[in-house]
Every structure is written in C-alpha cells, then in structure tokens.
Amino acid sequence: MKAFYKPETGGILALAAIIAVLPIFLPNSFYFDVAILVGINAIVCVGLNLLIGYAGQISLGHAGFFAIGAYFSGILVGTYEWPPVAAMLIGALFVGLLSYLLAKPIMKLRGHYLAMGTLGMGIVISIVLNQEGELTGGPDGMPVMGFSVFGWEPGSELTWYWLIGGLLLIAVWLALNLINSPVGRALRAVHGSEVAASVAGVDVARYKVLVFVVSAVFASVAGSLFAHYSGFLTPSEADFFHSIELVTMVVLGGMASVFGAVVGAAVLTTLPQLLTVFHDYEMLVFGASLMVTMIFMRRGLVPTLQSLFSRRLK
Amino acid sequence: MFAELLQFLFSGVTVGAIYALVGLGFAIIYNASHVINFAQGEFVMLGGMATVFFIGLGMPMPAAIFLAITVTVIVGFGVEKLAVEPARNAPIVTLIIITIGASIFLRGAAQVIWDRNFHSVPAFTGEQPIIIGGASILPQSLWILGSTVVIVITLHLFFNRTMTGKAIVATSHNPLAAQLMGINTRVVLLMSFGLSALLGSIAGILIAPISLTYTGVGIMLGLKGFCAAVLGGLGKPMGAIAGGLIVGISEAMTAGYLSSAYKDAVAFMIILAVLFFMPKGLFGGRETERV
C-alpha cells in the first residue's frame, strides 16, 4: 500500500487504471474525441513539464515543434506517400536536430529573455507555415491521410483511444525514468540554482540542451499523431496561443509533477468544451478562470491538492 | 529610388513610434515590478475600441479620446489590483500566465461589450498626404511622431524632476531601500500599471486611423512592443524607444524591398539574432549575476 502513495510507482498504475476504465463512462464518440485530444495534449505536456517544471526553463514556442511534427506527417504521407510511422520518425528526427541547433543559443537566455526568444522562435515557425503555401496549403490548411502501422489502421474512435492511451503511458514512463535518473537529479539541481549546480560539477548547458531537445521531440511526435487523428491541419497549430495553452496546461496542473501535466492537459482540454455553453462569454470566462486558479493555486492543481491531502492524513 | 527609400522610412518610423510606446509600457511595469505584462497589447486595443465606441455615442473626437484613455487607465489599475497584486512573489511563469489570463479576459470582455468587426477612426486632421522629397506622409503619421516625441520628453521630465517619478525610479532600483525611504511601493506598482495603460491606449488611438481597430488588434502590437522592449534591454526606457524604431524601420524595409509576406516575421528574426549574440539585448550591458 505504501508504494501506492509514492506517485512514481503507484501513479503510473493509477493512470493505467484510469485509462483502462474510462471508456465505460464515455457515452458517445464526442467524449472519446475529447479524451483522445486530452491524451495528445498530455503527451506534449509531459515533455514540456520536463523543461518547465524540472529544469525551470520556460518555452513559449513549443507549439512550433508540435506543428513541424504534424506537417512532416501531413506532407510526407500525403504528398510523397511515405508510410506514416517513417514520416513521424523523420519529423521527430528533424525537430530533434532543429531544437538542438536552436537550444545552444536559446538556453543561454534567462527569465524574460528566454520567454522572448522561444516566443520569437514559435512565431517565426508559424509564419513560415502560413507563407509556404505550396508545401503546407497556407492559411487554408491541408488534409492529412489516416494513420497506419504495417497495414493496421486505427479506424474507430475506440482504437485511437487505446493507441493514444498506450503512448501516453509510455511517455509518462519515459519521463519518470528520466527524472529519477542522474539526469533528473542534475535537472533539479539546475532548477534550484544554476550556479550551485555547476559548482557541484553539473554540466548545466548540456543538460538544458538535452531536456529542450527531449521536450521538443515529445511535442513533434504528439503533433504527428494529432495530424493523422484530426485528418486536417492549419498553421494555427503553431501559433502563439497554442504555445500558451501548452504552457498553461503544465503550470495549471502543477510544475515538476508528471501527473500534474496530465491533469492540466485534461482540465484545459475539457474546459473549453464545457465553456461552449457560455457562447459569447467563453473567452471571458476562460481568462477569468485562468487568473483565479493561478492566483489561488500558485503551484498548480496537483501539488496544491497533494499537500492538502497529506495535511488531512496527518 | 531615393523617394522610395524615404517612403519606406516614413512608414517604418510611424509604426516604429507605436511599437516604442507599447515597449515603453512594458519597460515601466518591468521596472516597477519585474513583471512582464502580457496584457499590454489589450491596453492598445482598449484605447482604439473605446474611442470608436464614444465617437459612436456622438461625442466630439477630443472628448471621446479623453474618455477612452481614462477608461483604459482604470482598467490598468484594475489589472494590477485584481490580478497582479494578489499574486505578488509568485514565480515568473505563474505571473506570465496570470497576465495572459488577464489579456484573454479583456479581449473576451471587449468582444462581449462591442463586437468582432473592424472599425475605423477618423484621422485627427485630414487625410490629404503631404509630399516631402517625392514621398508622401499622412498627417496622422505626423501626429504619431509628434505625440511620441512629446510623450518621451514628458516621461523624461516626470522620472527625473518630480517626486512621484523619482519614487518610481527608486523602487525599480531597489524596492526594499525605497520602502525604507518612505516610498509606498504598492502605490508605485499601481501607478506603473496606470502609466503603461495610458501609453498603450494613446498608441492604440494614434494608430487606429491608419490601420483600423478591432478586438484582436492588441495581440501582434503587444508582441512587437515586447520585442522592442527586449531588443533595447528590458527595463531601459530609451532602449525600448530605439528597439521600437529598429523593429518598425526594418519591417517597412523588408515589406518594401524583400517580401511583404514575411513582414511580421522580421521583428522576431531580429530579436532572435540579437539575443543569440547579446543575451541581454542591445543596450542591456554585460552585468554579471549575483549569486
């Protein structure tokens, strides 16, 4: 029982149980659709949380990596008839390389300069996707072929649900492993104090670059999956607001908490669906709830609730 | 050839002045609180939209402008009091998200109160372009340049000559020491938001006759103002002005000589290029961090 309270070991089982049981409570394909989108966003957030929550580096441009992954899949599979998995891997490889090249100068920046640098990077990617119409279809978007692995295709919503659910579990497992490895300890040291970390022999720059690349690749893979699932892409996947949405999911769920990232993704993906009842007031309510939650739960939902519970238990 | 260059320069300086005003707003709030206020662009939007609204009520232009600025400044106070002050000492990322929340809220509110259409504001004095050296310049551009110069000089005097201005400068250098000298740093914080809202709304009203106004106008203007502020080195008012002009002029030159499609990317390309080599902006200096 004791192991169950430790989020590292019990948490992944709990998450697996939730994913396994959830379909019983989803009445129709609309709910499955939301659940699948939650899963895709959660994969991005688990990666992004490594960067924001553990290494303490903000990125306001990760939607750019998401979109590059998505467009690689869309273009290679659609225009050049590649197998989807190969397109996804090449996309992830490209994003890995790109983020590695960008990380070197970008990770030198601090605080608001870092926010500006990553924001600029995301916007430039989004403008390129908008303007290179011959390749990307421009602002009108482009259709994307379905996903398939060696002839198998996830046809129904339910198969997509299992596919994304399984991949999310793998992503969480990878992230937890990374955090509990020497790399993870080094990252937390960097978050605590970069100077102290470097004095203790941590190669700060290398670890920051590493985690930036890892989080970008997570985003790229999720982007590819999203492209195939939704069947249609527009450059808005890369825009500033999508980046903000992703960061907000991580921060709202709780920084430095892998499960927080999943919860944040779940809340912020479902919220707009619920808010549609407010019609014209949707944005107003969304902005207000964002502010109120962040003011009263600064550390995010999961850590705040966690400390509340542990206080109760004592 | 020369006339063409001059033409691009005119339009570049005009938008550059607007970016400079928005960037100044970022710098003032950053100095007082080390917060980047992502709702800055919404002040610009509110200025323009409120002016349209009051003119629509049949008010004369100067009264409408005055009321629009007042409303925006009150909103600025509100953002500080209701969103930023309750979260003081929160981590930077949290504060960034709170101001983004405020910005979404304000845009949502504007869509509810007004609408999502594009609106035009009449030029202050005529639409007849003036010809200088073969290039034409709108009277409204002259209004923008003139107002910006007046604002910059007034701000300079305010920060260096008045007690209130000096209190803001003192707080930006060292809030604790300022408090010990009897400066009410809370009031300073409130005033910095009011001042930024003032600058933002003026920028929004000045540019509205040239480039229509709508509820989403603040997004790009805000981001480019942020570019201007960072380019010049955060918290350096003169840096923000230089940054704004650099961004505006390069944008106009790119649109004129290279490609108008990539006009909006210029600001962000410049900022990336500059930050890669000077991580603290052009005039940010090379100060080392204290451990």
Contacts between the chains, C-beta under 8 A, distances in Angstrom:
chain1	res1	chain2	res2	distance
A	52	B	93	6.5
A	58	B	92	7.5
A	58	B	93	5.4
A	58	B	96	7.3
A	105	B	275	7.4
A	105	B	276	3.9
A	106	B	275	7.9
A	106	B	276	7.9
A	108	B	279	5.3
A	109	B	275	5.9
A	109	B	279	5.2
A	110	B	279	7.3
A	111	B	92	6.1
A	112	B	30	7.5
A	112	B	36	5.2
A	112	B	92	7.4
A	112	B	230	7.1
A	112	B	234	5.9
A	113	B	230	6.3
A	113	B	234	7.3
A	113	B	275	6.0
A	113	B	279	6.0
A	113	B	280	6.6
A	113	B	281	7.4
A	115	B	36	6.9
A	115	B	96	6.6
A	116	B	226	6.5
A	116	B	227	7.1
A	116	B	230	4.4
A	116	B	271	6.1
A	116	B	275	6.9
A	117	B	271	7.4
A	117	B	272	6.4
A	117	B	275	5.0
A	119	B	223	7.1
A	119	B	226	7.8
A	119	B	268	7.7
A	120	B	227	7.3
A	120	B	267	7.9
A	120	B	268	3.7
A	120	B	269	7.6
A	120	B	271	4.9
A	120	B	272	4.9
A	120	B	275	7.9
A	121	B	268	7.7
A	121	B	272	6.5
A	123	B	223	7.2
A	123	B	264	7.8
A	123	B	265	7.2
A	123	B	268	4.9
A	124	B	265	5.3
A	124	B	268	5.1
A	124	B	269	6.3
A	124	B	272	7.2
A	127	B	262	6.6
A	127	B	264	5.9
A	127	B	265	4.4
A	127	B	268	7.9
A	128	B	265	7.5
A	131	B	261	4.7
A	131	B	262	6.4
A	193	B	291	7.9
A	195	B	289	7.8
A	195	B	291	4.9
A	240	B	219	7.4
A	240	B	223	7.0
A	244	B	97	8.0
A	244	B	100	5.7
A	247	B	93	7.3
A	247	B	96	8.0
A	247	B	97	7.0
A	248	B	97	5.6
A	248	B	100	7.4
A	251	B	93	5.6
A	251	B	94	6.4
A	251	B	97	5.4
A	252	B	97	7.7
A	255	B	91	7.9
A	255	B	93	7.2
A	280	B	111	6.8
A	280	B	112	5.5
A	281	B	108	7.1
A	281	B	112	6.2
A	282	B	108	7.1
A	283	B	104	5.8
A	283	B	105	7.6
A	283	B	107	6.1
A	283	B	108	3.0
A	283	B	111	6.5
A	284	B	105	5.9
A	284	B	108	3.4
A	284	B	109	5.4
A	284	B	111	7.9
A	284	B	112	6.1
A	285	B	108	7.5
A	286	B	104	6.0
A	286	B	105	8.0
A	286	B	108	7.0
A	287	B	101	5.0
A	287	B	102	6.8
A	287	B	103	7.2
A	287	B	104	3.4
A	287	B	105	2.9
A	287	B	106	7.3
A	287	B	107	7.5
A	287	B	108	5.5
A	288	B	101	7.4
A	288	B	105	5.3
A	290	B	97	6.7
A	290	B	98	7.7
A	290	B	100	7.3
A	290	B	101	3.4
A	290	B	104	6.7
A	290	B	105	7.8
A	291	B	83	5.3
A	291	B	98	5.5
A	291	B	101	3.8
A	291	B	102	6.0
A	291	B	105	6.6
A	294	B	87	6.8
A	294	B	90	7.6
A	294	B	94	5.5
A	294	B	97	5.3
A	294	B	98	4.9
A	294	B	101	6.5
A	295	B	83	7.1
A	295	B	86	4.9
A	295	B	87	4.8
A	295	B	90	8.0
A	295	B	98	6.5
A	298	B	87	6.8
A	298	B	90	4.8
A	298	B	91	7.2
A	298	B	94	5.3
